[in-house]
Amino acid sequence: MRRENLQENARKRYISLYFLALVENTYFHDKYQLPVISIIVYPFEVTMATSPFVEESENEEIIVFRFRVFALWKAKAKDYVNAHKLFMYPLLPTMEGASATLILSAIEEMIQFYQDDEEKLRSRLLYLGVLMRRSDMMLPFDKEKVEKKLSPFDNLLEQDPYIQKKAAEAEARGEARGEARGEARGEARGRAESIQTLKEAIAVIIGSRFPALRELAQQVIQRITTPESLSLVLKQVVSVPDESTIRAILNALLLP
């Protein structure tokens, strides 16, 4: 029964993916009045969707949607660096042969190329860092070298609209839930949900910015019991520029 449920869930996910790709294909075809080749990109190794997607009714094919798949873990990182395809550089950590030397070279090239466009540099370094932390294609030692290279850009990355938006949403959501649920179901429950939301936000941001501090962060947030204190920690986590300072703050919070 469990296996059947897993297979059914996987089938539903694939159908959702097919329809999402089909909708985007239709949108761009209507907008530009040109043929559109849909490509589903997989950054991490999973079972991939297969083309074509066919929707049938009473043995009649209603929709036949053909698409391509791109498995990044099968691509060779050095090929894109040698060809100077900068638009692919944020995806390099998910590719075969992604080493610290190669990634550091790509970062230097991006810094030079986007020196007059801070917004593009920020977004590309942010994506590269996020994918690197999730990817299994790089050795931990190599990841540490790249993290050190990215560290001086922490202030730049903190200004990214996505990071700022998520931090603000988490804090606002925590406060809103606290107020709304406090009125509707009692202040104690509202505060509890506010605390949980803020804890989740802190854990996500530290996990993204400073993966080495995940365990320490968990110890700290488990000890904090007020939304006011958690909001203060959240602001520090977003604004502090380097790992050593955050580590010092977290260790100080663990003191009796």
Secondary structure, 3 states (H helix, E strand, C coil): CHHHHHHHHHHHHHHHHHHHHHHHHHHHHHHHCCCCCCEEEECCCCCCCCCCEEEEECCEEEEEECCEEEEHHHCEHHHHHHCCCHHHHHHHHHCECCCHHHHHHHHHHHHHHCCCCHHHHHHHHHHHHHHHHHCCCCCHHHHHHHHHHHHHHHHHHHCCHHHHHHHHHHHHHHHHHHHHHHHHHCHHHHHHHHHHHHHHHHHHHHHHHCHHHHHHHHHHHHHCCCHHHHHHHHHHHHHCCCHHHHHHHHHHHCCC
